């Protein structure tokens, strides 16, 4: 299985991750998404709820995704996936907050609240951020500034989105296979082509 990088990691590619294109059920946050966005924009002074409320979307007969969120800033992971990845690895970049879903079943999912905001975007070569959200259709990163040792991070220009580093993308891909979609945002390899619309659904 892929392991985390050494103490002096090489420049890392950066990805957006989401549930795969198979017939999978995913989770959608309700009003608590507003609290999460406020936290992402304003920082730790905004308190988060102790539990996030979410509902399942998709075909009720379909399988529930382990990487269960399509919203870029609110990755929701099954507890089984957290165990396989290693909670300590994930907690290098944030914390897990329980997710409550309707029905009598156990709450087997958590929302991964990614905290580090890293100024590593090359703003001169990236697309202009949208005023409302900061979304950039084309993102170019400064290789030396990408936090390759972290599993995930956010950037100040687009704080409501989670960026994933290459080694964590590889690890999740090994575990989830086609149940995970990885869209390349940027790579230090100039021959690698970024996804044309990484944040669209």
C-alpha positions as CSV (number, residue, x, y, z in Angstrom):
1,X,0.0,0.0,0.0
2,X,1.2,3.5,-0.7
3,X,2.8,5.2,2.3
4,X,3.1,8.8,3.2
5,X,6.0,10.8,1.8
6,X,9.4,11.1,3.4
7,X,10.4,14.1,5.5
8,X,11.6,16.0,2.4
9,X,8.8,15.2,-0.1
10,X,9.1,15.9,-3.8
11,X,6.7,18.5,-5.3
12,X,3.2,16.9,-5.3
13,X,0.4,17.0,-7.9
14,X,-2.8,18.4,-6.6
15,X,-6.3,17.0,-7.1
16,X,-10.0,17.4,-6.5
17,X,-11.6,14.2,-5.3
18,X,-15.2,13.1,-5.5
19,X,-17.4,10.1,-5.6
20,X,-16.9,8.0,-8.8
21,X,-19.3,8.0,-11.7
22,X,-20.8,4.6,-10.9
23,X,-24.3,4.3,-9.5
24,X,-23.5,5.3,-6.0
25,X,-25.4,7.1,-3.3
26,X,-23.8,10.2,-1.9
27,X,-24.5,12.5,1.1
28,X,-25.7,16.1,0.9
29,X,-25.4,18.5,3.8
30,X,-28.4,20.6,4.8
31,X,-28.3,23.9,6.6
32,X,-25.1,22.9,8.4
33,X,-23.2,23.5,5.1
34,X,-23.7,27.2,5.8
35,X,-21.8,26.8,9.1
36,X,-19.0,25.0,7.4
37,X,-18.6,27.6,4.7
38,X,-18.6,30.4,7.3
39,X,-15.8,28.6,9.1
40,X,-13.9,28.1,5.8
41,X,-14.2,31.8,5.0
42,X,-13.7,33.3,8.5
43,X,-11.5,30.8,10.3
44,X,-11.6,29.2,13.7
45,X,-13.5,32.0,15.3
46,X,-16.6,30.4,13.7
47,X,-17.6,27.4,15.8
48,X,-18.7,24.3,14.0
49,X,-21.7,22.1,15.0
50,X,-20.8,19.0,17.0
51,X,-22.7,16.9,14.4
52,X,-23.5,17.7,10.7
53,X,-26.9,16.7,9.3
54,X,-27.0,15.1,5.9
55,X,-29.3,13.2,3.6
56,X,-28.7,10.5,1.1
57,X,-29.1,11.3,-2.6
58,X,-29.3,8.9,-5.6
59,X,-31.0,5.6,-6.3
60,X,-32.2,4.1,-2.9
61,X,-31.2,0.7,-4.3
62,X,-27.7,1.8,-5.1
63,X,-24.6,1.2,-2.9
64,X,-23.6,3.9,-0.5
65,X,-20.3,5.5,-1.4
66,X,-17.4,5.4,1.1
67,X,-16.2,8.8,-0.3
68,X,-19.7,10.2,-0.1
69,X,-19.7,13.9,-1.0
70,X,-19.7,15.7,-4.3
71,X,-19.3,19.1,-2.7
72,X,-15.6,20.1,-3.0
73,X,-15.3,21.6,0.5
74,X,-17.1,18.9,2.5
75,X,-15.6,15.5,2.1
76,X,-17.7,12.9,3.9
77,X,-16.0,9.6,4.6
78,X,-17.3,6.3,5.9
79,X,-15.8,5.3,9.2
80,X,-14.5,2.1,7.5
81,X,-12.6,4.2,5.0
82,X,-11.1,6.4,7.8
83,X,-9.9,3.2,9.5
84,X,-8.3,1.9,6.3
85,X,-6.6,5.2,5.5
86,X,-5.6,5.7,9.1
87,X,-7.2,8.4,11.2
88,X,-3.8,9.7,12.3
89,X,-2.8,10.4,8.7
90,X,-6.0,12.3,8.0
91,X,-5.8,14.3,11.3
92,X,-2.5,15.9,10.1
93,X,-4.8,18.2,8.1
94,X,-8.0,18.4,10.1
95,X,-10.5,16.6,12.2
96,X,-13.5,14.3,11.7
97,X,-16.9,15.5,12.8
98,X,-19.8,13.0,13.0
99,X,-22.5,13.1,10.3
100,X,-26.1,12.2,11.2
101,X,-28.3,10.7,8.5
102,X,-32.1,10.1,8.7
103,X,-33.4,6.7,9.8
104,X,-32.7,4.3,12.7
105,X,-29.4,3.0,11.4
106,X,-26.0,4.0,12.9
107,X,-24.2,7.1,11.9
108,X,-21.3,5.6,10.1
109,X,-19.9,8.7,8.3
110,X,-17.8,11.7,9.3
111,X,-17.2,15.0,7.7
112,X,-13.5,15.7,7.2
113,X,-12.9,19.3,8.2
114,X,-9.7,20.3,6.5
115,X,-8.1,23.2,8.4
116,X,-4.7,24.2,6.8
117,X,-4.9,27.2,4.4
118,X,-1.7,27.3,2.4
119,X,-0.7,30.2,0.2
120,X,0.7,28.1,-2.7
121,X,-1.3,29.3,-5.8
122,X,0.6,31.0,-8.6
123,X,-2.0,33.8,-9.0
124,X,-0.3,35.2,-12.1
125,X,-0.7,32.0,-14.1
126,X,-4.1,30.8,-12.6
127,X,-7.5,31.9,-13.7
128,X,-9.2,34.8,-12.1
129,X,-11.2,33.7,-9.0
130,X,-15.0,34.1,-9.1
131,X,-16.1,36.9,-6.8
132,X,-18.7,34.9,-4.9
133,X,-16.7,31.8,-4.1
134,X,-13.1,32.2,-5.3
135,X,-13.5,29.3,-7.7
136,X,-10.7,29.1,-10.3
137,X,-11.3,27.0,-13.4
138,X,-7.5,26.8,-13.9
139,X,-5.2,26.6,-10.9
140,X,-1.4,26.7,-11.1
141,X,0.6,26.0,-8.0
142,X,4.1,27.0,-6.9
143,X,5.8,23.6,-6.6
144,X,8.0,24.6,-3.6
145,X,5.0,25.8,-1.7
146,X,2.6,22.9,-2.1
147,X,2.4,21.1,1.3
148,X,3.3,17.7,0.0
149,X,3.5,16.2,3.5
150,X,-0.2,16.9,4.1
151,X,-3.0,14.7,2.8
152,X,-5.2,17.8,2.0
153,X,-5.3,21.5,2.3
154,X,-7.1,24.6,1.2
155,X,-6.0,27.8,-0.4
156,X,-6.9,31.4,0.5
157,X,-8.2,32.3,-2.9
158,X,-10.8,29.5,-2.8
159,X,-11.2,28.5,0.8
160,X,-14.4,26.5,0.4
161,X,-12.7,23.8,-1.6
162,X,-10.4,21.0,-0.5
163,X,-7.3,20.2,-2.5
164,X,-5.8,16.7,-2.1
165,X,-2.1,15.9,-2.5
166,X,-0.8,13.1,-4.8
167,X,0.1,10.5,-2.2
168,X,-3.3,10.7,-0.5
169,X,-5.0,10.5,-3.9
170,X,-3.0,7.3,-4.7
171,X,-3.8,5.8,-1.3
172,X,-7.6,6.5,-1.6
173,X,-7.5,5.2,-5.2
174,X,-5.9,2.0,-4.1
175,X,-8.7,1.5,-1.6
176,X,-11.7,2.7,-3.6
177,X,-10.9,2.0,-7.2
178,X,-13.6,3.2,-9.5
179,X,-15.6,4.4,-6.6
180,X,-13.4,7.5,-6.5
181,X,-13.0,10.2,-9.2
182,X,-9.7,12.2,-9.2
183,X,-9.6,15.4,-11.2
184,X,-6.1,16.8,-11.7
185,X,-5.8,20.4,-10.7
186,X,-2.1,20.7,-11.3
187,X,1.0,18.7,-11.6
188,X,4.7,19.5,-11.5
189,X,5.1,17.4,-14.6
190,X,4.5,19.8,-17.5
191,X,3.3,16.9,-19.7
192,X,0.3,16.3,-17.5
193,X,-2.9,17.9,-18.6
194,X,-5.2,19.4,-15.9
195,X,-8.9,18.6,-15.9
196,X,-10.7,21.2,-18.1
197,X,-13.5,21.8,-15.5
198,X,-12.3,20.4,-12.1
199,X,-14.9,21.9,-9.9
200,X,-18.0,21.3,-12.1
201,X,-20.3,18.4,-11.5
